[in-house]
Amino acid sequence: MQHPDIWRKNMIAALLCGFLGCLCFGAGDWLMIYGDAAYTGRLSWLTAGAAQIAPWRNGLAMALAFPGIIFYGIALFAIAVFLREKKRQTIYRCLTAFSLTPWLCLHVFYIMILYGFAWMSGNGYETAALPVSEALFTHLSWLVIASEALMLPPYLYWFWALLRGGSVFPKWMALSNPLVYYGALKLAAVLMPGSAFRLAFTNGLMSESMAVWIGVMLLWTMRRKDEMHAQVL
């Protein structure tokens, strides 16, 4: 049996890795879109600001996704021990394993479109930049649906497991879920005036929701470390 202090330090370290993952993906979400929010086409994120984004910003946003997904994985697999039964832990870990690749897939999908849009806008193809970018998005928009179909199940299962009392947390903690936080932050974003901040904040909603979720678990673990260690083991 692992000593409580060692268990606590390991779990806190894993959750802090999750925070680093949020920072990596969140920083990328802001780098790839922050700018003048004015737009003329069908896609609200193909903005006047996106047309002027420097290539290094898109490059850095993509580069940050790779350590980001590693940090996410460390935290997401570690928290499986908060579920009471081995069967639940196994199901959650399997769903999590399948859900991690789409994070990178969606990231590169949007960054490629945004980079192409900015490059064409700044290299003499201004009139083609918008229709080509919109056509590319429309052609491969099924990627968004397919990716979300793989990304959401772990968090839906987490909600269900906590609601059924299958974790070390009280049942009401089922509401502490990135999907719940996403909905709340989305509502807050809708109420914001149109601006570069709102655009980037909206683009980073999932990273921001994950940060809140991981933060809640981190605080709970730190405040109730002995109680949780006894239940986990």
C-alpha positions in Angstrom: 0.0 0.0 0.0 1.4 3.4 -1.0 2.1 5.8 1.8 -0.5 8.7 2.0 2.1 11.4 1.5 3.5 9.7 -1.6 0.1 9.1 -3.0 -0.9 12.7 -2.4 2.3 14.0 -4.1 1.9 11.7 -7.1 -1.7 12.7 -7.6 -1.0 16.4 -7.2 1.9 16.1 -9.7 -0.4 14.3 -12.2 -3.1 17.0 -11.8 -0.6 19.8 -12.2 0.5 18.0 -15.5 -3.2 18.3 -16.5 -2.9 22.1 -15.8 0.1 22.3 -18.1 -1.9 20.5 -20.8 -4.6 23.2 -20.4 -2.0 25.9 -20.7 -0.4 24.4 -23.8 -3.7 23.9 -25.6 -5.2 27.1 -24.3 -2.2 29.1 -25.4 -2.5 27.6 -28.8 -6.2 28.3 -29.0 -5.5 32.0 -28.3 -2.4 32.3 -30.5 -4.2 30.9 -33.6 -7.2 33.3 -33.5 -6.7 36.4 -31.3 -7.1 39.5 -33.4 -9.7 41.8 -35.1 -13.0 39.9 -34.8 -14.6 41.4 -37.8 -15.6 38.9 -40.5 -17.6 38.8 -43.7 -18.1 35.1 -44.6 -20.0 32.2 -43.2 -17.4 31.2 -40.6 -17.1 33.7 -37.7 -13.5 32.6 -37.0 -12.2 33.5 -40.5 -11.8 37.1 -39.4 -9.8 40.2 -40.4 -7.5 39.4 -37.5 -7.0 35.8 -38.6 -6.0 37.1 -42.1 -3.1 39.0 -40.5 -1.8 36.3 -38.0 2.0 35.7 -38.4 3.0 32.2 -39.4 5.0 31.7 -36.2 1.8 32.0 -34.2 0.2 29.1 -36.0 3.4 27.1 -35.9 3.8 27.6 -32.1 0.1 26.8 -31.5 0.6 23.5 -33.3 3.9 22.7 -31.5 2.3 23.3 -28.1 -0.3 20.7 -28.8 2.1 17.8 -28.6 3.4 18.3 -25.0 -0.2 19.4 -24.3 -1.7 16.0 -25.1 1.0 14.2 -23.1 0.3 16.3 -20.1 -3.4 15.8 -20.5 -2.9 12.0 -20.8 -0.9 11.9 -17.5 -3.7 13.6 -15.6 -6.7 11.9 -17.3 -5.3 8.4 -16.8 -4.2 9.1 -13.2 -7.7 10.2 -12.0 -9.2 6.9 -13.0 -8.3 5.7 -9.4 -11.0 8.1 -8.1 -13.6 5.6 -9.5 -14.3 2.8 -7.1 -14.5 -0.3 -9.2 -11.8 -1.7 -11.4 -14.3 -2.2 -14.2 -15.3 1.4 -14.1 -11.6 2.4 -14.1 -10.9 0.2 -17.1 -13.9 1.6 -19.1 -12.9 5.1 -18.3 -9.3 4.6 -19.3 -10.3 2.9 -22.6 -12.6 5.8 -23.5 -9.9 8.2 -22.6 -7.3 6.4 -24.8 -9.6 6.7 -27.8 -10.4 10.3 -27.1 -6.9 11.8 -27.0 -6.1 11.6 -30.7 -9.0 13.8 -31.9 -7.6 16.7 -29.7 -4.6 16.8 -32.1 -6.7 16.1 -35.2 -9.0 19.1 -34.5 -6.1 21.3 -33.6 -4.2 20.7 -36.9 -7.5 20.9 -38.9 -8.3 24.4 -37.8 -4.6 25.6 -37.8 -4.1 24.4 -41.4 -7.2 26.3 -42.5 -6.2 29.5 -40.6 -2.7 29.4 -41.9 -3.8 28.9 -45.5 -6.4 31.8 -45.0 -3.7 34.1 -43.7 -1.1 33.1 -46.3 -3.5 33.7 -49.3 -4.7 36.9 -47.7 -1.2 38.3 -47.5 0.2 36.9 -50.8 -2.0 38.3 -53.5 -4.9 35.8 -53.3 -7.2 37.9 -51.1 -10.3 37.2 -53.2 -9.7 33.4 -53.1 -8.7 33.2 -49.5 -12.2 33.2 -48.0 -14.0 30.9 -50.5 -11.1 28.4 -50.5 -11.0 28.3 -46.7 -14.7 27.9 -46.4 -14.7 25.2 -49.1 -12.0 23.2 -47.3 -13.9 23.5 -44.0 -17.1 22.3 -45.6 -15.4 19.4 -47.4 -13.9 18.1 -44.2 -16.4 19.3 -41.6 -17.3 15.7 -40.8 -13.9 15.6 -39.0 -15.4 17.9 -36.3 -18.4 15.5 -35.7 -16.2 12.4 -35.7 -13.7 13.9 -33.4 -16.3 15.1 -30.9 -17.9 11.6 -31.0 -14.6 10.2 -29.7 -13.7 13.1 -27.4 -17.0 13.3 -25.4 -17.6 9.7 -24.1 -15.0 9.8 -21.2 -16.6 12.9 -19.7 -20.1 11.6 -20.2 -19.1 8.3 -18.5 -17.3 10.3 -15.7 -20.6 12.2 -15.1 -22.6 9.0 -15.1 -20.2 7.2 -12.7 -20.1 10.0 -10.2 -23.9 10.4 -10.4 -24.3 6.7 -9.5 -22.0 7.0 -6.5 -19.2 5.1 -8.2 -16.4 7.3 -7.2 -14.7 8.7 -4.0 -16.5 12.0 -4.6 -20.0 12.8 -3.4 -22.7 12.4 -6.1 -23.2 16.1 -6.5 -19.6 16.3 -7.8 -20.9 14.9 -11.0 -21.7 18.5 -11.9 -18.0 19.2 -11.8 -17.5 18.1 -15.3 -15.7 19.8 -18.3 -18.9 19.6 -20.3 -20.9 21.4 -17.6 -18.2 24.1 -17.3 -18.1 24.3 -21.1 -21.8 25.1 -21.2 -21.5 27.7 -18.4 -18.4 29.4 -20.1 -20.2 29.3 -23.5 -23.1 31.2 -22.0 -20.6 33.8 -20.5 -19.0 34.1 -23.9 -22.3 34.8 -25.6 -23.0 37.6 -23.2 -19.6 39.3 -24.0 -19.4 42.1 -26.5 -17.7 41.2 -29.8 -14.0 41.5 -29.5 -10.6 39.8 -30.0 -10.9 38.6 -26.3 -14.3 37.0 -26.9 -13.1 35.3 -30.1 -10.1 33.8 -28.4 -12.0 33.0 -25.2 -14.6 31.1 -27.2 -11.9 29.3 -29.2 -10.3 28.1 -26.0 -13.5 27.0 -24.2 -12.6 23.4 -23.9 -9.1 24.1 -22.5 -10.6 26.6 -20.1 -13.3 24.1 -19.0 -10.7 21.4 -18.5 -8.6 23.8 -16.3 -11.6 24.5 -14.1 -12.4 20.7 -13.8 -8.8 19.8 -13.0 -8.6 22.7 -10.6 -11.6 21.5 -8.6 -10.2 18.0 -8.3 -6.8 19.4 -7.3 -8.3 21.4 -4.5 -10.5 18.5 -3.3 -7.4 16.2 -3.3 -5.3 18.7 -1.3 -8.0 19.4 1.3 -9.2 15.8 1.8 -6.0 13.9 1.1 -6.2 11.4 3.9 -9.9 10.7 3.4 -9.5 10.2 -0.3 -6.3 8.0 0.1 -8.2 5.7 2.4 -11.1 5.4 -0.1 -8.9 4.9 -3.2 -6.8 2.2 -1.6 
